[in-house]
Amino acid sequence: MKIARISVTSRCLSLLRLPSTDMLPSAFLCFLFSCVLLGQAADRPITRTLYLDNGYDAGTWGEVEYCEDGSFVTDIEVAYKDHTLLDVDENAVNTVKLYCATTDGVMTNYVTSTVGKEGEWKGMNSCSDGSLMTGMRAKVMPNLGLIGDDEAVQNVEMECEGGSTVLAMPEKQNSTNWSSWDSCGKGSAVCGIRVRYEAPSAIDDDVAIADMTMYCCSVK
């Protein structure tokens, strides 16, 4: 998560300012850890922010995570909690993972924002022609009130450069409405994500992923 990168980097910078030579190995390791291993959280210039117009008002927004410079989202995978007869508090999508690659197809990293506590991974899905992803929408169950079992985000669908679309997972049969499409526009592609997540609770109706935004960067 980006917040981890910031806190580690801040500690590393303080180490780098220390004159003692015996601190250099620790400072060097901190630098590598924060700037290389967690490089996916580095800020990038944004051309557009994509929103859901049916997001669920619950939970806490996680950190923004971006693809590495020069790479963009090419694949999506979700962790989904399948319904069981024994579970009285269902949710649906727990994590959205976006895989990043350069325009010539070299995979770089993946981004998730908040990672949920439940669900099974449903497999990577990409555009049929291998193109970059340029837009998104989501199926979100609305608030059912005090006696209903809310689930919030139930599926995600991505738009591809050529106009085709790809679902994050096979569609379930229910009456929940999809959001409107929101797209990056010509010359841009999805390069980051931030999700709103409500963690499991023993005393409250939890929904896992409640809302999300994605970010677009210029494709040069």
C-alpha positions as CSV (number, residue, x, y, z in Angstrom):
1,M,0.0,0.0,0.0
2,K,1.1,3.5,-0.7
3,I,1.0,4.5,3.0
4,A,3.5,1.8,3.8
5,R,5.9,3.1,1.1
6,I,5.6,6.7,2.5
7,S,6.3,5.7,6.1
8,V,9.2,3.5,5.1
9,T,10.6,6.1,2.8
10,S,10.4,8.8,5.5
11,R,12.3,6.5,7.9
12,C,14.9,5.8,5.3
13,L,15.4,9.5,4.5
14,S,16.1,10.1,8.2
15,L,18.6,7.3,8.2
16,L,20.3,8.8,5.1
17,R,20.8,12.1,6.9
18,L,22.7,10.4,9.8
19,P,26.5,10.9,9.5
20,S,27.4,7.6,11.1
21,T,28.8,5.1,8.6
22,D,27.4,2.1,10.5
23,M,23.9,3.3,9.5
24,L,24.6,3.1,5.7
25,P,23.7,-0.6,5.2
26,S,20.3,-0.1,6.8
27,A,19.7,3.1,4.9
28,F,20.7,1.4,1.6
29,L,18.3,-1.5,2.3
30,C,15.5,0.9,3.2
31,F,16.1,2.7,0.0
32,L,15.9,-0.4,-2.1
33,F,12.8,-1.7,-0.3
34,S,10.8,1.6,-0.5
35,C,11.8,2.7,-4.0
36,V,12.1,-0.6,-5.9
37,L,9.9,-3.3,-4.2
38,L,7.1,-1.0,-3.5
39,G,7.5,1.1,-6.7
40,Q,4.0,0.5,-7.8
41,A,2.8,3.2,-5.4
42,A,4.7,6.1,-6.9
43,D,2.6,9.0,-8.1
44,R,1.9,9.5,-11.8
45,P,0.4,12.3,-13.8
46,I,-3.4,11.6,-14.2
47,T,-5.4,12.5,-17.3
48,R,-8.8,11.5,-15.8
49,T,-10.4,9.9,-12.8
50,L,-13.1,7.3,-13.3
51,Y,-16.0,7.0,-10.9
52,L,-18.9,4.7,-10.2
53,D,-22.3,6.5,-10.1
54,N,-23.8,3.8,-7.9
55,G,-21.1,3.4,-5.3
56,Y,-22.1,2.2,-1.8
57,D,-21.6,4.6,1.1
58,A,-19.7,2.3,3.6
59,G,-16.2,1.5,4.7
60,T,-12.9,3.3,4.4
61,W,-11.1,4.5,1.3
62,G,-7.7,2.8,0.8
63,E,-4.5,4.2,-0.7
64,V,-4.2,5.0,-4.4
65,E,-1.9,2.5,-6.2
66,Y,-0.5,3.1,-9.7
67,C,1.2,0.9,-12.3
68,E,4.9,1.6,-12.8
69,D,5.8,4.4,-15.1
70,G,5.3,3.5,-18.7
71,S,2.8,0.7,-17.9
72,F,-0.9,0.4,-17.9
73,V,-3.7,-2.0,-16.9
74,T,-4.0,-5.1,-19.2
75,D,-5.7,-7.7,-16.9
76,I,-8.1,-7.8,-14.1
77,E,-8.8,-10.4,-11.3
78,V,-11.2,-10.3,-8.4
79,A,-11.4,-12.2,-5.1
80,Y,-15.1,-13.1,-4.7
81,K,-16.8,-14.6,-1.6
82,D,-19.2,-17.3,-2.9
83,H,-22.5,-17.5,-1.1
84,T,-23.1,-20.4,1.4
85,L,-26.2,-21.5,3.2
86,L,-24.3,-21.3,6.5
87,D,-23.3,-17.6,6.2
88,V,-25.8,-15.1,7.5
89,D,-23.7,-12.1,6.4
90,E,-22.8,-12.3,2.7
91,N,-20.6,-10.0,0.7
92,A,-19.2,-10.3,-2.8
93,V,-16.1,-8.8,-4.3
94,N,-13.4,-8.5,-1.6
95,T,-10.4,-7.4,-3.7
96,V,-9.8,-6.0,-7.2
97,K,-6.4,-6.7,-8.7
98,L,-5.2,-4.9,-11.8
99,Y,-2.2,-6.2,-13.7
100,C,0.1,-3.8,-15.5
101,A,2.2,-4.0,-18.6
102,T,4.1,-1.8,-21.0
103,T,2.6,-1.0,-24.4
104,D,4.9,-3.7,-25.9
105,G,3.5,-6.4,-23.5
106,V,6.1,-6.6,-20.8
107,M,4.4,-7.2,-17.4
108,T,5.6,-4.8,-14.7
109,N,3.5,-5.1,-11.5
110,Y,0.0,-5.2,-10.1
111,V,-2.1,-2.8,-8.0
112,T,-5.0,-3.5,-5.6
113,S,-5.4,-0.6,-3.1
114,T,-7.1,-2.3,-0.1
115,V,-6.9,-6.2,-0.1
116,G,-10.0,-7.8,1.4
117,K,-10.0,-10.5,4.1
118,E,-12.3,-13.0,2.3
119,G,-13.1,-14.5,-1.1
120,E,-11.4,-16.8,-3.6
121,W,-9.5,-15.6,-6.7
122,K,-11.5,-16.0,-9.9
123,G,-8.6,-15.9,-12.4
124,M,-7.1,-13.2,-14.6
125,N,-9.1,-11.8,-17.5
126,S,-7.8,-9.6,-20.3
127,C,-9.0,-7.9,-23.4
128,S,-9.6,-10.4,-26.3
129,D,-7.0,-8.6,-28.5
130,G,-4.5,-8.1,-25.7
131,S,-5.1,-4.3,-25.7
132,L,-4.9,-1.9,-22.8
133,M,-8.0,-1.3,-20.6
134,T,-9.5,2.2,-21.0
135,G,-12.7,2.3,-18.9
136,M,-14.8,0.6,-16.2
137,R,-18.2,0.0,-14.7
138,A,-19.4,-2.2,-11.8
139,K,-22.5,-4.0,-10.6
140,V,-23.3,-2.7,-7.2
141,M,-26.1,-3.9,-4.9
142,P,-27.9,-0.8,-3.4
143,N,-28.5,-0.5,0.3
144,L,-31.3,-2.9,1.3
145,G,-32.1,-1.3,4.6
146,L,-32.1,-2.7,8.1
147,I,-33.5,-6.1,7.3
148,G,-31.5,-6.8,4.1
149,D,-28.1,-8.4,3.6
150,D,-26.0,-5.9,1.6
151,E,-23.2,-6.9,-0.7
152,A,-22.2,-3.7,-2.6
153,V,-19.8,-4.5,-5.5
154,Q,-20.7,-7.8,-7.1
155,N,-18.7,-7.7,-10.4
156,V,-16.5,-5.4,-12.5
157,E,-16.4,-4.9,-16.2
158,M,-13.5,-3.3,-18.1
159,E,-13.5,-1.5,-21.4
160,C,-10.7,-2.2,-23.9
161,E,-9.0,0.1,-26.4
162,G,-10.8,-1.4,-29.4
163,G,-14.2,-1.0,-27.8
164,S,-14.7,-4.5,-26.6
165,T,-15.3,-5.3,-22.9
166,V,-14.3,-8.0,-20.4
167,L,-15.9,-9.1,-17.2
168,A,-13.8,-9.7,-14.1
169,M,-15.7,-12.9,-13.4
170,P,-18.6,-14.8,-15.0
171,E,-21.9,-13.0,-14.4
172,K,-24.2,-14.1,-11.6
173,Q,-27.9,-14.1,-12.1
174,N,-29.4,-11.3,-10.0
175,S,-31.3,-8.0,-10.5
176,T,-28.6,-5.6,-9.4
177,N,-28.0,-2.6,-11.7
178,W,-24.7,-1.8,-13.4
179,S,-23.2,1.6,-13.1
180,S,-22.8,3.8,-16.1
181,W,-19.6,3.4,-18.1
182,D,-16.7,5.8,-17.4
183,S,-13.8,5.9,-19.8
184,C,-10.4,7.4,-20.1
185,G,-10.8,9.0,-23.5
186,K,-8.6,8.9,-26.5
187,G,-4.8,8.6,-25.9
188,S,-5.2,7.4,-22.3
189,A,-5.5,4.1,-20.4
190,V,-6.2,2.9,-16.9
191,C,-3.1,3.1,-14.7
192,G,-4.3,3.0,-11.1
193,I,-7.0,2.2,-8.6
194,R,-8.4,3.1,-5.2
195,V,-11.2,1.2,-3.5
196,R,-13.5,1.7,-0.6
197,Y,-13.6,-1.3,1.7
198,E,-15.7,-2.3,4.7
199,A,-14.0,-5.1,6.8
200,P,-15.9,-8.0,8.3
201,S,-17.7,-7.3,11.6
202,A,-19.4,-9.5,14.1
203,I,-22.0,-6.8,14.9
204,D,-22.6,-5.1,11.6
205,D,-23.6,-6.0,8.0
206,D,-20.3,-5.8,6.1
207,V,-20.1,-5.4,2.3
208,A,-16.3,-5.7,1.5
209,I,-15.6,-3.6,-1.6
210,A,-18.2,-0.8,-1.6
211,D,-16.9,1.7,-4.1
212,M,-13.9,2.4,-6.3
213,T,-12.2,4.8,-8.6
214,M,-9.7,4.2,-11.3
215,Y,-7.1,6.5,-12.8
216,C,-6.1,7.2,-16.4
217,C,-2.6,8.1,-17.7
218,S,-1.5,9.3,-21.1
219,V,-0.2,6.6,-23.5
220,K,2.7,8.1,-25.3
